[in-house]
């Protein structure tokens, strides 16, 4: 959704404005305060009845009431279907590793990380260290 992307953009901007925030407590507090102000301002603007931002979002995303039910179901099923296919392929590869080359398994790991990324966000992947594990596999 557009609003989610714009909310995540605030974190990206904060990372660029406060690159050393992890090292210094004062900068970390400023970064968190910036993110909070950004999110509040964005959400406030999105909920105003006659704001230009709200009009833009409705034009971009479309009014849900104007979209036919089958299209709504189709739009809402894209991520789950991709997730089911990827998970199925990953489980199949785990159960039958002899049928896959090393390059195919590496590609499957990458696709799995993409799926995890769009469900849980890049921050979760980087905080848990999964991205570092993947980078190590790629270097080999």
N, C-alpha and C positions, 0 to 999 in steps of 0.2 A: 504494500500500500504506500502511497505517496507520503502520507504523514509519518509513517514509520521511518521511511528513508530520510526525510527531513529531520526527524528527531535524532537519528543516528549521525546525521551530518554535524550536529552540535558537538558530539563527542570527538569527531574527527577534527573539527576546528579547534576544540580545546586542546587536543593532542599537539597540534601545530603551534598554538599560542603558548603552551606551557610544556615544552619538551622535557624539562628536567623535573617535572612535578613528582616523579617517583622518588627522587633523591632528596627533595626539600619539602618539609611539612607545610611551610607557608605557601609555596607554589601549589602544592596539592590542594590546599583549602581554596585557593583562588580559582583553580581549575574546576573544582567541584561546584563552587559558587557560580562560575560562568555557565557551566552546563545546566545548572538548575534554572538560572535566569533565562537562558536560551529556550529551554523546554517550556517554561511557564509562559513566556511571551508568544511562542509558536502556538501552544495550545489555546491560549487566550484569544489570539487572532483567529484561529480556526473555528472557535465557537461563537464568535460575534456574528450576529444575524446578517449584517450587510457589509462585511469586510471583503475586500478584493481577494484576499487569500482564500477565503471560503468559497467565493464564486469560482475562482480558478480551480480549486480542488473538485468542486462539483462538476465543472466542465471536463476536467481531466479524467476523473474516475467515473463520472456519470452518476445520475441519481439511481439508486437501487430500485426504486419503485418503477422506473421507466424501462428497466432491463427485464426481458422475458425470463421466466423461471429456468428453462433449460440452459440459457446462457449463464445465469448465476451459478448453476450447478457445475457447469463446465469450467468457469473461471475459478471456482473454489476447489476444484479437484486436481488442478495441475500439480501443485506441490506434493500432495499425498501420493498421486500416481507415480511421480518421479521417485519419491522416497521408497515406495513399495518395490518398484523395479530395481532400484539400486540395492536395497536391502536383500532382495531375493538373489540378485547376482552375487552379492558379497557372501551370503550364506552358502550358495552353490559352490563358489570358489573355495570357501573354507572346507566344505565337505569333499570336494573333488579337486584338490590342488594340482594333481598330475595332468589335468586337462588344460591348464593355463600356463603360459610362459611368464617369466619374471616381469617382463614389460607390461603384460596384460594385468598382472596383479598390482603393479605400481600404478597403472592407470585407474584401476578399480579403487585403490586407496584414495587417489586424488578426487575421484567422483564422490566417494563417500564423505570426504572432507568438505566438498562443496555443498552436499546435502545437509550435513551438520551445520555448516556455516549459514545457510539460509533459514534453517529452523532455529538455531540457537545463537547466531551471531558470531562474528569473528573474535570478539573479546573472550568468549568462553573457550574457543579453540586455542587462543594464544595463552590464556591464563592456565589452562590445564596442561600445556606443554605438547599437545598433539601436533601442532604445526612444526615444532622443533623435531619431533620424531619423524614426521614426513620429510622434512628437509634433509635429515640424516639419511633416510632411505634413498632419496633422489641423488645424493652425493655419491653413493656407493656404485 
